[in-house]
């Protein structure tokens, strides 16, 4: 197989895919399914497009194996978050290839993975690889807004498309360098969202006559109390597994600390140092981010209501009703209404699995000294919908990324290196070859 040619094809396809504006809202993912279905059709691969709402569609294709093993799903989402071109050095929807990178909104989240999975799917078809598992290529809409028009719609309306699958590969887990060593994380579980809307009400009036207990003032006092609140540290089984997995990569003084993380966090000095790492901090406590505020739409009007929305992420096993009850105690104001606008639970997938074994074997071919460790994602993906069907879902992206690029996810000048896009599909193909051969 000519992987140099396939690598170049992956770069070209990603550039084209990034030019398709699927900003959510509104999504317009039918643009993506039109693009992808054309490629599949030209290769003689049947695919189906399922419209969940006008302009919102999901794509499904399957390569059949001999049925001796259960299928594997290659999952991606086609929508992307908004991009403000005023803060970019390139057109976020230009698909620019320069300086050794492919630039554009979705280059890391997650059109890169969608194209890597597409190239693997095409290569399996072209090569007539003797599959023991069916391989399902699934591209969903609406992940960035919770998945109701995408993964949720598929699993609720057409579960038979994927319910026979054993494994699913999705976004997030990736390679990075830790103390000079390549470490690939595989997400086995995720924190759960608990998005909350706060509404404060008060007497409206003219801005020239201040009201101490106006809706805006009441809301600000509530948010100030929330900002001062620090959720307690809790070491879940998934977090303990992660810290134990990377313990031997730490400097001497921290190796035993990471191995015994539940005991170590009782040391305030160690804990303070550990929490300086945002990733570690997010794995050890529920988090709260104030992300949206709305008051009056005119400067000289005191509004009758003011609202704020909080992006809260809960550790596995946490109950949203308990968390909201705690926030109400913190705010201590009966006139602040709290509404949970998004929440779902999240189970875990076993780290001891054939898929993880395949990843471990493949990445060791590309890095002389590499680690594969379990991870708990501090955000969430569409995987939880498929875990509810009993499928073992894993976040694994075959890319080795540096911190400067990782910071660009959902930020400005999002990009992925040409080297990653040329190498990633080959690594993923070898994982599927191992898993399905």
C-alpha positions as a Python dict, from the first residue, in 0.01 Angstrom:
ca = {
    (1, 'X'): (0, 0, 0),
    (2, 'X'): (137, 343, -94),
    (3, 'X'): (110, 527, 237),
    (4, 'X'): (293, 831, 103),
    (5, 'X'): (14, 877, -152),
    (6, 'X'): (-254, 808, 109),
    (7, 'X'): (-92, 1061, 344),
    (8, 'X'): (-102, 1327, 75),
    (9, 'X'): (-464, 1233, 3),
    (10, 'X'): (-548, 1277, 374),
    (11, 'X'): (-397, 1626, 379),
    (12, 'X'): (-586, 1726, 64),
    (13, 'X'): (-917, 1586, 190),
    (14, 'X'): (-879, 1762, 525),
    (15, 'X'): (-810, 2090, 348),
    (16, 'X'): (-1130, 2048, 146),
    (17, 'X'): (-1330, 1938, 453),
    (18, 'X'): (-1220, 2246, 650),
    (19, 'X'): (-1357, 2472, 377),
    (20, 'X'): (-1706, 2341, 451),
    (21, 'X'): (-1856, 2571, 715),
    (22, 'X'): (-2045, 2354, 963),
    (23, 'X'): (-2041, 2602, 1251),
    (24, 'X'): (-2287, 2497, 1521),
    (25, 'X'): (-2520, 2676, 1557),
    (26, 'X'): (-2678, 2629, 1309),
    (27, 'X'): (-2471, 2328, 1201),
    (28, 'X'): (-2563, 2277, 835),
    (29, 'X'): (-2403, 1933, 859),
    (30, 'X'): (-2578, 1828, 538),
    (31, 'X'): (-2291, 2010, 364),
    (32, 'X'): (-2048, 1765, 524),
    (33, 'X'): (-2253, 1454, 448),
    (34, 'X'): (-2284, 1567, 83),
    (35, 'X'): (-1905, 1598, 63),
    (36, 'X'): (-1837, 1264, 233),
    (37, 'X'): (-2107, 1066, 54),
    (38, 'X'): (-1973, 1186, -282),
    (39, 'X'): (-1628, 1048, -195),
    (40, 'X'): (-1769, 717, -79),
    (41, 'X'): (-1995, 683, -384),
    (42, 'X'): (-1702, 748, -619),
    (43, 'X'): (-1525, 457, -450),
    (44, 'X'): (-1827, 231, -501),
    (45, 'X'): (-1915, 225, -128),
    (46, 'X'): (-2282, 241, -36),
    (47, 'X'): (-2373, 488, 236),
    (48, 'X'): (-2690, 620, 392),
    (49, 'X'): (-2765, 974, 504),
    (50, 'X'): (-3016, 1019, 787),
    (51, 'X'): (-3167, 1364, 827),
    (52, 'X'): (-3260, 1440, 1187),
    (53, 'X'): (-3384, 1795, 1113),
    (54, 'X'): (-3370, 2032, 814),
    (55, 'X'): (-3004, 2084, 731),
    (56, 'X'): (-2891, 1837, 1001),
    (57, 'X'): (-2781, 1498, 877),
    (58, 'X'): (-2574, 1196, 977),
    (59, 'X'): (-2380, 960, 751),
    (60, 'X'): (-2349, 582, 786),
    (61, 'X'): (-2150, 326, 588),
    (62, 'X'): (-2040, -30, 663),
    (63, 'X'): (-1772, -261, 526),
    (64, 'X'): (-1871, -620, 589),
    (65, 'X'): (-1640, -874, 748),
    (66, 'X'): (-1685, -1247, 785),
    (67, 'X'): (-1892, -1202, 1101),
    (68, 'X'): (-1663, -1401, 1327),
    (69, 'X'): (-1613, -1097, 1549),
    (70, 'X'): (-1843, -811, 1642),
    (71, 'X'): (-1811, -478, 1453),
    (72, 'X'): (-1602, -172, 1532),
    (73, 'X'): (-1733, 182, 1481),
    (74, 'X'): (-1520, 470, 1352),
    (75, 'X'): (-1707, 772, 1488),
    (76, 'X'): (-1659, 1143, 1421),
    (77, 'X'): (-1875, 1455, 1426),
    (78, 'X'): (-1891, 1704, 1142),
    (79, 'X'): (-1995, 2021, 1328),
    (80, 'X'): (-1749, 2274, 1465),
    (81, 'X'): (-1761, 2559, 1716),
    (82, 'X'): (-1775, 2922, 1593),
    (83, 'X'): (-1458, 3101, 1483),
    (84, 'X'): (-1406, 3479, 1484),
    (85, 'X'): (-1190, 3550, 1179),
    (86, 'X'): (-1080, 3884, 1332),
    (87, 'X'): (-856, 3690, 1571),
    (88, 'X'): (-716, 3442, 1318),
    (89, 'X'): (-409, 3489, 1100),
    (90, 'X'): (-573, 3278, 826),
    (91, 'X'): (-928, 3228, 703),
    (92, 'X'): (-1074, 2977, 955),
    (93, 'X'): (-1268, 2818, 668),
    (94, 'X'): (-996, 2848, 405),
    (95, 'X'): (-836, 2505, 452),
    (96, 'X'): (-496, 2671, 421),
    (97, 'X'): (-189, 2446, 403),
    (98, 'X'): (129, 2635, 491),
    (99, 'X'): (434, 2621, 715),
    (100, 'X'): (392, 2246, 755),
    (101, 'X'): (37, 2274, 895),
    (102, 'X'): (-324, 2244, 782),
    (103, 'X'): (-513, 2540, 931),
    (104, 'X'): (-884, 2580, 1000),
    (105, 'X'): (-1170, 2543, 1243),
    (106, 'X'): (-1204, 2172, 1304),
    (107, 'X'): (-840, 2086, 1225),
    (108, 'X'): (-814, 1933, 1575),
    (109, 'X'): (-1181, 1904, 1677),
    (110, 'X'): (-1246, 1689, 1492),
    (111, 'X'): (-1240, 1696, 1114),
    (112, 'X'): (-882, 1568, 1130),
    (113, 'X'): (-1001, 1244, 1289),
    (114, 'X'): (-1298, 1226, 1053),
    (115, 'X'): (-1063, 1233, 755),
    (116, 'X'): (-821, 985, 917),
    (117, 'X'): (-1114, 745, 966),
    (118, 'X'): (-1234, 807, 610),
    (119, 'X'): (-891, 730, 463),
    (120, 'X'): (-870, 411, 672),
    (121, 'X'): (-1217, 312, 551),
    (122, 'X'): (-1119, 376, 188),
    (123, 'X'): (-791, 188, 228),
    (124, 'X'): (-965, -118, 373),
    (125, 'X'): (-1207, -114, 79),
    (126, 'X'): (-940, -60, -187),
    (127, 'X'): (-712, -323, -36),
    (128, 'X'): (-999, -573, 4),
    (129, 'X'): (-868, -643, 351),
    (130, 'X'): (-1012, -972, 487),
    (131, 'X'): (-1208, -834, 781),
    (132, 'X'): (-1324, -1050, 1067),
    (133, 'X'): (-1532, -758, 1194),
    (134, 'X'): (-1762, -522, 1009),
    (135, 'X'): (-1618, -172, 1011),
    (136, 'X'): (-1876, 105, 1050),
    (137, 'X'): (-1801, 461, 938),
    (138, 'X'): (-2034, 699, 1123),
    (139, 'X'): (-2034, 1079, 1104),
    (140, 'X'): (-2282, 1258, 1327),
    (141, 'X'): (-2416, 1611, 1360),
    (142, 'X'): (-2452, 1843, 1657),
    (143, 'X'): (-2187, 1708, 1897),
    (144, 'X'): (-2078, 2058, 1994),
    (145, 'X'): (-2429, 2132, 2122),
    (146, 'X'): (-2493, 1801, 2298),
    (147, 'X'): (-2571, 1566, 2010),
    (148, 'X'): (-2952, 1575, 2007),
    (149, 'X'): (-2958, 1602, 1625),
    (150, 'X'): (-2670, 1358, 1588),
    (151, 'X'): (-2554, 1074, 1812),
    (152, 'X'): (-2860, 1095, 2034),
    (153, 'X'): (-3088, 1084, 1730),
    (154, 'X'): (-2903, 783, 1587),
    (155, 'X'): (-2899, 583, 1911),
    (156, 'X'): (-3264, 662, 1985),
    (157, 'X'): (-3410, 630, 1633),
    (158, 'X'): (-3178, 389, 1451),
    (159, 'X'): (-2994, 193, 1724),
    (160, 'X'): (-2987, -118, 1504),
    (161, 'X'): (-2722, 52, 1289),
    (162, 'X'): (-2460, 14, 1562),
    (163, 'X'): (-2604, -194, 1846),
    (164, 'X'): (-2416, -509, 1737),
    (165, 'X'): (-2077, -334, 1771),
    (166, 'X'): (-1821, -433, 2031),
    (167, 'X'): (-1586, -134, 2003),
    (168, 'X'): (-1605, 232, 1906),
    (169, 'X'): (-1318, 471, 1839),
    (170, 'X'): (-1389, 840, 1891),
    (171, 'X'): (-1211, 1171, 1946),
    (172, 'X'): (-1001, 1306, 2229),
    (173, 'X'): (-736, 1061, 2353),
    (174, 'X'): (-410, 1153, 2183),
    (175, 'X'): (-33, 1148, 2198),
    (176, 'X'): (172, 1411, 2378),
    (177, 'X'): (520, 1449, 2519),
    (178, 'X'): (569, 1413, 2893),
    (179, 'X'): (922, 1472, 3023),
    (180, 'X'): (1048, 1405, 2671),
    (181, 'X'): (865, 1073, 2635),
    (182, 'X'): (575, 996, 2401),
    (183, 'X'): (259, 918, 2596),
    (184, 'X'): (-66, 819, 2426),
    (185, 'X'): (-376, 851, 2640),
    (186, 'X'): (-690, 649, 2575),
    (187, 'X'): (-1009, 794, 2719),
    (188, 'X'): (-1204, 524, 2900),
    (189, 'X'): (-1457, 756, 3063),
    (190, 'X'): (-1558, 1123, 3073),
    (191, 'X'): (-1687, 1380, 3315),
    (192, 'X'): (-2057, 1450, 3285),
    (193, 'X'): (-2193, 1792, 3192),
    (194, 'X'): (-2424, 1968, 3432),
    (195, 'X'): (-2512, 2290, 3252),
    (196, 'X'): (-2709, 2521, 3476),
    (197, 'X'): (-2906, 2838, 3408),
    (198, 'X'): (-2942, 3091, 3690),
    (199, 'X'): (-3228, 3340, 3674),
    (200, 'X'): (-3254, 3639, 3909),
    (201, 'X'): (-3564, 3856, 3919),
    (202, 'X'): (-3626, 4201, 4056),
    (203, 'X'): (-3819, 4521, 4008),
    (204, 'X'): (-3746, 4683, 3672),
    (205, 'X'): (-3693, 5055, 3632),
    (206, 'X'): (-3491, 5342, 3492),
    (207, 'X'): (-3112, 5322, 3515),
    (208, 'X'): (-3097, 5669, 3669),
    (209, 'X'): (-3263, 5538, 3988),
    (210, 'X'): (-3052, 5246, 4117),
    (211, 'X'): (-3218, 4954, 4292),
    (212, 'X'): (-2985, 4770, 4536),
    (213, 'X'): (-3180, 4447, 4495),
    (214, 'X'): (-3220, 4458, 4119),
    (215, 'X'): (-3209, 4136, 3921),
    (216, 'X'): (-2859, 4216, 3796),
    (217, 'X'): (-2723, 4298, 4143),
    (218, 'X'): (-2882, 3985, 4286),
    (219, 'X'): (-2729, 3775, 4009),
    (220, 'X'): (-2384, 3928, 4056),
    (221, 'X'): (-2393, 3850, 4428),
    (222, 'X'): (-2487, 3491, 4348),
    (223, 'X'): (-2208, 3455, 4092),
    (224, 'X'): (-1957, 3606, 4331),
    (225, 'X'): (-2049, 3342, 4590),
    (226, 'X'): (-2008, 3070, 4327),
    (227, 'X'): (-1669, 3206, 4222),
    (228, 'X'): (-1548, 3184, 4581),
    (229, 'X'): (-1669, 2825, 4612),
    (230, 'X'): (-1413, 2549, 4557),
    (231, 'X'): (-1556, 2198, 4508),
    (232, 'X'): (-1377, 1936, 4717),
    (233, 'X'): (-1107, 1710, 4576),
    (234, 'X'): (-1222, 1352, 4508),
    (235, 'X'): (-1004, 1076, 4364),
    (236, 'X'): (-1222, 851, 4149),
    (237, 'X'): (-1115, 504, 4038),
    (238, 'X'): (-1055, 638, 3685),
    (239, 'X'): (-834, 920, 3815),
    (240, 'X'): (-637, 682, 4037),
    (241, 'X'): (-583, 452, 3738),
    (242, 'X'): (-453, 747, 3534),
    (243, 'X'): (-208, 875, 3796),
    (244, 'X'): (-80, 525, 3864),
    (245, 'X'): (-33, 476, 3490),
    (246, 'X'): (193, 781, 3452),
    (247, 'X'): (367, 753, 3790),
    (248, 'X'): (688, 603, 3651),
    (249, 'X'): (720, 898, 3409),
    (250, 'X'): (749, 1148, 3695),
    (251, 'X'): (1059, 1278, 3864),
    (252, 'X'): (1181, 1066, 4154),
    (253, 'X'): (1005, 1266, 4424),
    (254, 'X'): (667, 1230, 4258),
    (255, 'X'): (666, 869, 4145),
    (256, 'X'): (544, 724, 4474),
    (257, 'X'): (312, 1022, 4520),
    (258, 'X'): (134, 943, 4193),
    (259, 'X'): (125, 570, 4270),
    (260, 'X'): (-53, 648, 4598),
    (261, 'X'): (-257, 942, 4478),
    (262, 'X'): (-545, 895, 4726),
    (263, 'X'): (-301, 919, 5015),
    (264, 'X'): (-89, 1190, 4853),
    (265, 'X'): (-367, 1445, 4804),
    (266, 'X'): (-397, 1473, 5182),
    (267, 'X'): (-66, 1661, 5173),
    (268, 'X'): (-171, 2023, 5114),
    (269, 'X'): (163, 2121, 4963),
    (270, 'X'): (163, 1839, 4713),
    (271, 'X'): (-204, 1897, 4630),
    (272, 'X'): (-147, 2269, 4566),
    (273, 'X'): (137, 2184, 4328),
    (274, 'X'): (-68, 1913, 4155),
    (275, 'X'): (-365, 2144, 4099),
    (276, 'X'): (-150, 2395, 3910),
    (277, 'X'): (-182, 2153, 3619),
    (278, 'X'): (-526, 2227, 3472),
    (279, 'X'): (-569, 1875, 3339),
    (280, 'X'): (-492, 1720, 3677),
    (281, 'X'): (-714, 1970, 3856),
    (282, 'X'): (-1010, 1889, 3632),
    (283, 'X'): (-968, 1516, 3699),
    (284, 'X'): (-988, 1563, 4075),
    (285, 'X'): (-1294, 1781, 4132),
    (286, 'X'): (-1620, 1901, 3988),
    (287, 'X'): (-1562, 2221, 3794),
    (288, 'X'): (-1764, 2539, 3736),
    (289, 'X'): (-1716, 2790, 3456),
    (290, 'X'): (-1937, 3098, 3424),
    (291, 'X'): (-1975, 3127, 3048),
    (292, 'X'): (-2289, 3328, 2961),
    (293, 'X'): (-2446, 3643, 3105),
    (294, 'X'): (-2751, 3840, 3001),
    (295, 'X'): (-2917, 4142, 3158),
    (296, 'X'): (-3075, 4442, 2996),
    (297, 'X'): (-3046, 4502, 2623),
    (298, 'X'): (-3037, 4879, 2683),
    (299, 'X'): (-2796, 5068, 2906),
    (300, 'X'): (-3056, 5286, 3081),
    (301, 'X'): (-3302, 5008, 3168),
    (302, 'X'): (-3283, 4802, 3487),
    (303, 'X'): (-3416, 4464, 3368),
    (304, 'X'): (-3678, 4257, 3540),
    (305, 'X'): (-3467, 3943, 3497),
    (306, 'X'): (-3099, 3862, 3455),
    (307, 'X'): (-2955, 3524, 3364),
    (308, 'X'): (-2624, 3342, 3374),
    (309, 'X'): (-2527, 3001, 3247),
    (310, 'X'): (-2267, 2777, 3407),
    (311, 'X'): (-2070, 2504, 3236),
    (312, 'X'): (-2023, 2255, 3519),
    (313, 'X'): (-1853, 1917, 3476),
    (314, 'X'): (-1909, 1640, 3728),
    (315, 'X'): (-1685, 1351, 3819),
    (316, 'X'): (-1811, 998, 3739),
    (317, 'X'): (-2063, 888, 3999),
    (318, 'X'): (-2165, 1240, 4103),
    (319, 'X'): (-2539, 1310, 4112),
    (320, 'X'): (-2646, 1637, 3946),
    (321, 'X'): (-2926, 1694, 4198),
    (322, 'X'): (-2671, 1682, 4481),
    (323, 'X'): (-2446, 1926, 4299),
    (324, 'X'): (-2730, 2173, 4233),
    (325, 'X'): (-2839, 2146, 4595),
    (326, 'X'): (-2485, 2238, 4701),
    (327, 'X'): (-2481, 2539, 4466),
    (328, 'X'): (-2809, 2659, 4611),
    (329, 'X'): (-2656, 2638, 4958),
    (330, 'X'): (-2356, 2840, 4836),
    (331, 'X'): (-2574, 3110, 4677),
    (332, 'X'): (-2813, 3120, 4974),
    (333, 'X'): (-3079, 3321, 4794),
    (334, 'X'): (-3424, 3173, 4740),
    (335, 'X'): (-3494, 3426, 4468),
    (336, 'X'): (-3225, 3280, 4243),
    (337, 'X'): (-3378, 3011, 4024),
    (338, 'X'): (-3156, 2726, 3906),
    (339, 'X'): (-3245, 2510, 3609),
    (340, 'X'): (-3039, 2216, 3482),
    (341, 'X'): (-3040, 2252, 3104),
    (342, 'X'): (-2812, 1958, 3014),
    (343, 'X'): (-2699, 1653, 3206),
    (344, 'X'): (-2629, 1288, 3146),
    (345, 'X'): (-2433, 1014, 3318),
    (346, 'X'): (-2123, 842, 3189),
    (347, 'X'): (-2003, 488, 3243),
    (348, 'X'): (-1652, 355, 3184),
    (349, 'X'): (-1501, 121, 2928),
    (350, 'X'): (-1243, -138, 3035),
    (351, 'X'): (-879, -48, 2982),
    (352, 'X'): (-795, -416, 2961),
    (353, 'X'): (-926, -479, 2610),
    (354, 'X'): (-827, -596, 2263),
    (355, 'X'): (-855, -244, 2127),
    (356, 'X'): (-615, -103, 2386),
    (357, 'X'): (-377, -391, 2315),
    (358, 'X'): (-389, -306, 1945),
    (359, 'X'): (-314, 62, 2011),
    (360, 'X'): (-27, -29, 2241),
    (361, 'X'): (130, -257, 1979),
    (362, 'X'): (93, -7, 1696),
    (363, 'X'): (223, 307, 1869),
    (364, 'X'): (531, 111, 1981),
    (365, 'X'): (619, 71, 1613),
    (366, 'X'): (638, 447, 1574),
    (367, 'X'): (808, 544, 1902),
    (368, 'X'): (1101, 358, 2051),
    (369, 'X'): (993, 431, 2406),
    (370, 'X'): (621, 499, 2443),
    (371, 'X'): (352, 471, 2708),
    (372, 'X'): (-20, 404, 2666),
    (373, 'X'): (-222, 519, 2967),
    (374, 'X'): (-592, 537, 3057),
    (375, 'X'): (-749, 880, 3084),
    (376, 'X'): (-1067, 1044, 3208),
    (377, 'X'): (-1170, 1324, 2973),
    (378, 'X'): (-1256, 1646, 3155),
    (379, 'X'): (-1501, 1738, 2880),
    (380, 'X'): (-1751, 1511, 2707),
    (381, 'X'): (-1806, 1361, 2365),
    (382, 'X'): (-2077, 1158, 2194),
    (383, 'X'): (-1933, 834, 2336),
    (384, 'X'): (-2179, 821, 2625),
    (385, 'X'): (-2472, 762, 2388),
    (386, 'X'): (-2303, 450, 2254),
    (387, 'X'): (-2184, 328, 2595),
    (388, 'X'): (-2553, 323, 2686),
    (389, 'X'): (-2596, 61, 2410),
    (390, 'X'): (-2329, -156, 2570),
    (391, 'X'): (-2050, -65, 2326),
    (392, 'X'): (-1695, -27, 2461),
    (393, 'X'): (-1604, 328, 2357),
    (394, 'X'): (-1254, 474, 2353),
    (395, 'X'): (-1114, 816, 2281),
    (396, 'X'): (-804, 762, 2069),
    (397, 'X'): (-661, 991, 1802),
    (398, 'X'): (-339, 875, 1632),
    (399, 'X'): (-168, 1213, 1651),
    (400, 'X'): (130, 1332, 1858),
    (401, 'X'): (48, 1690, 1957),
    (402, 'X'): (247, 1961, 2132),
    (403, 'X'): (101, 2195, 2394),
    (404, 'X'): (103, 2495, 2159),
    (405, 'X'): (-130, 2315, 1921),
    (406, 'X'): (-349, 2167, 2195),
    (407, 'X'): (-421, 2518, 2326),
    (408, 'X'): (-575, 2606, 1990),
    (409, 'X'): (-865, 2360, 2026),
    (410, 'X'): (-1181, 2578, 2030),
    (411, 'X'): (-940, 2874, 2010),
    (412, 'X'): (-777, 3081, 1738),
    (413, 'X'): (-554, 2952, 1456),
    (414, 'X'): (-651, 2589, 1509),
    (415, 'X'): (-416, 2367, 1310),
    (416, 'X'): (-263, 2021, 1274),
    (417, 'X'): (75, 1938, 1130),
    (418, 'X'): (100, 1784, 785),
    (419, 'X'): (324, 1520, 943),
    (420, 'X'): (44, 1415, 1179),
    (421, 'X'): (-213, 1401, 899),
    (422, 'X'): (16, 1189, 686),
    (423, 'X'): (113, 949, 965),
    (424, 'X'): (-215, 933, 1161),
    (425, 'X'): (-428, 740, 908),
    (426, 'X'): (-156, 478, 873),
    (427, 'X'): (-139, 428, 1249),
    (428, 'X'): (-517, 400, 1272),
    (429, 'X'): (-523, 156, 981),
    (430, 'X'): (-273, -66, 1160),
    (431, 'X'): (-489, -57, 1475),
    (432, 'X'): (-793, -167, 1273),
    (433, 'X'): (-582, -426, 1090),
    (434, 'X'): (-477, -573, 1424),
    (435, 'X'): (-827, -554, 1571),
    (436, 'X'): (-1014, -688, 1269),
    (437, 'X'): (-762, -929, 1117),
}
